[in-house]
Amino acid sequence: MPPSRSLIAAAIALGVAAAPAALPAQAAGSGPVLLAQGAAPPVASSDAPLTRRPEELQADPMRAFDIDKDGTLDLAEVKSAAAARFDELNPDQDDSLDEREAAPVLQGEAFRQADGNGDGKVSKAEYLAYVERTFLLANPDKDGTLDRAELNGEAGRALMRLLR
């Protein structure tokens, strides 16, 4: 007997994983999937936005953004989180952020630096390029990944502000 919708909704709200047998089969792309306890999360492609719980963002950004769970953030993971954050900041879905929309993550000189073409708006491509430049600054050993120590540095903290 399949679980009730309220049981599934409660499990989702609490972040509880459901056993695979407890859920009906789900078509690909038809919505969130609950994982069995201990199951590995799907690897996000660059097209798939990263789903984050607010408490994960505040308590442990590494846990929230480290898709492959290797203890570091690579550029693809960071750009996936940045693309999702851009979409959250852009409620009118007009493909760019004005200064008001960008204010939670970009203000003043940072906004001007992110606005690559100087049109007074930051497109998604410009935002992701700015995030990439910040990632490179936060990666002084140039190994292509950020560990916790690098995230705690000045550039790492600046990068985290762009993602949450």
C-alpha positions as CSV (number, residue, x, y, z in Angstrom):
1,M,0.0,0.0,0.0
2,P,1.6,3.3,-1.0
3,P,2.2,5.9,1.7
4,S,-0.2,8.8,2.0
5,R,0.6,12.2,0.5
6,S,0.8,13.7,4.0
7,L,3.3,11.1,5.1
8,I,5.5,11.9,2.0
9,A,5.1,15.6,2.6
10,A,6.1,15.2,6.2
11,A,9.1,13.1,5.3
12,I,10.2,15.8,2.8
13,A,9.7,18.6,5.3
14,L,11.8,16.8,7.9
15,G,14.5,15.7,5.4
16,V,13.8,12.0,6.2
17,A,14.7,9.5,3.6
18,A,12.0,7.0,2.7
19,A,12.7,3.3,1.9
20,P,12.4,2.6,-1.8
21,A,9.7,0.0,-1.4
22,A,7.5,2.6,0.5
23,L,7.3,4.9,-2.6
24,P,5.6,4.3,-5.9
25,A,7.9,4.2,-9.0
26,Q,8.6,7.7,-10.2
27,A,9.2,8.8,-13.8
28,A,12.5,10.6,-14.5
29,G,12.2,14.3,-14.1
30,S,8.8,14.2,-12.4
31,G,9.9,15.8,-9.2
32,P,12.0,15.3,-6.0
33,V,13.1,11.7,-5.2
34,L,13.5,10.5,-1.7
35,L,16.6,8.3,-1.2
36,A,16.9,5.2,0.8
37,Q,18.8,5.6,4.0
38,G,22.6,5.7,3.2
39,A,22.0,5.9,-0.6
40,A,24.3,8.2,-2.6
41,P,22.6,11.3,-4.0
42,P,22.4,11.7,-7.7
43,V,25.3,13.7,-9.2
44,A,23.9,17.0,-10.5
45,S,24.7,18.0,-14.0
46,S,25.4,21.6,-14.9
47,D,21.8,21.9,-16.0
48,A,20.3,20.6,-12.8
49,P,19.9,23.1,-10.0
50,L,21.2,22.2,-6.6
51,T,18.5,21.6,-4.0
52,R,19.6,23.0,-0.6
53,R,17.9,23.0,2.8
54,P,18.3,26.3,4.6
55,E,19.7,24.7,7.7
56,E,22.5,23.0,5.6
57,L,23.4,26.4,4.1
58,Q,23.9,28.0,7.4
59,A,25.4,25.1,9.4
60,D,27.7,23.5,6.8
61,P,28.0,24.9,3.3
62,M,30.4,22.1,2.4
63,R,27.7,19.5,3.1
64,A,25.1,21.5,1.1
65,F,27.2,22.1,-2.0
66,D,29.6,19.0,-2.1
67,I,27.5,17.0,-4.6
68,D,30.0,14.1,-4.9
69,K,30.7,14.1,-1.1
70,D,34.5,14.1,-1.5
71,G,35.0,16.7,1.2
72,T,35.9,19.5,-1.3
73,L,34.1,21.8,-3.7
74,D,35.1,21.8,-7.4
75,L,34.2,24.4,-9.9
76,A,31.3,22.4,-11.3
77,E,29.7,22.0,-7.8
78,V,30.2,25.7,-7.1
79,K,28.7,26.8,-10.5
80,S,25.7,24.5,-10.0
81,A,25.1,26.2,-6.6
82,A,25.6,29.6,-8.1
83,A,23.2,28.9,-11.0
84,A,20.5,27.9,-8.5
85,R,21.2,31.0,-6.3
86,F,21.0,33.2,-9.4
87,D,17.5,31.7,-10.2
88,E,16.4,32.3,-6.6
89,L,17.5,36.0,-6.8
90,N,15.7,36.5,-10.1
91,P,12.0,36.2,-9.4
92,D,10.9,37.9,-12.6
93,Q,13.0,35.4,-14.6
94,D,14.2,38.1,-17.0
95,D,17.7,36.5,-17.4
96,S,19.5,39.3,-15.5
97,L,19.7,40.8,-12.0
98,D,19.3,44.4,-11.4
99,E,21.0,46.1,-8.4
100,R,18.0,45.5,-6.2
101,E,17.7,41.8,-7.1
102,A,21.5,41.2,-6.7
103,A,21.7,43.2,-3.4
104,P,21.7,40.0,-1.2
105,V,25.0,38.9,-2.8
106,L,26.5,41.7,-4.9
107,Q,26.6,45.4,-3.8
108,G,28.6,48.4,-5.0
109,E,32.0,47.6,-6.5
110,A,31.2,43.8,-6.5
111,F,28.1,44.4,-8.6
112,R,30.1,46.6,-11.1
113,Q,32.8,44.0,-11.3
114,A,30.2,41.2,-12.0
115,D,28.5,43.4,-14.7
116,G,31.0,42.6,-17.4
117,N,29.4,44.6,-20.2
118,G,28.5,47.6,-18.0
119,D,24.8,47.6,-18.8
120,G,23.7,48.0,-15.2
121,K,22.5,44.3,-15.0
122,V,24.2,41.1,-14.2
123,S,23.3,38.2,-16.6
124,K,23.5,34.6,-15.5
125,A,26.7,34.2,-17.6
126,E,28.2,37.3,-16.0
127,Y,27.3,36.0,-12.5
128,L,28.8,32.6,-13.2
129,A,32.0,34.2,-14.6
130,Y,32.3,36.3,-11.5
131,V,31.7,33.2,-9.3
132,E,34.5,31.4,-11.3
133,R,36.9,34.3,-10.8
134,T,36.1,34.3,-7.1
135,F,36.6,30.5,-7.0
136,L,40.0,30.9,-8.6
137,L,41.0,33.5,-6.0
138,A,39.9,31.1,-3.2
139,N,42.0,28.3,-4.6
140,P,45.6,29.4,-4.0
141,D,47.1,26.0,-4.4
142,K,45.5,25.8,-7.9
143,D,44.4,22.2,-7.4
144,G,40.9,22.8,-8.8
145,T,39.1,22.1,-5.5
146,L,38.3,24.1,-2.3
147,D,38.7,22.4,1.1
148,R,37.4,23.8,4.3
149,A,40.6,25.8,5.0
150,E,40.3,27.5,1.7
151,L,36.6,28.2,2.2
152,N,37.5,29.8,5.5
153,G,39.9,32.3,3.9
154,E,38.8,35.7,2.8
155,A,38.1,34.7,-0.9
156,G,36.4,31.5,0.2
157,R,34.0,33.4,2.5
158,A,33.3,35.9,-0.4
159,L,32.5,32.9,-2.6
160,M,30.1,31.4,0.0
161,R,28.3,34.7,0.2
162,L,27.6,34.4,-3.6
163,L,26.1,30.9,-3.1
164,R,23.8,31.4,-0.1
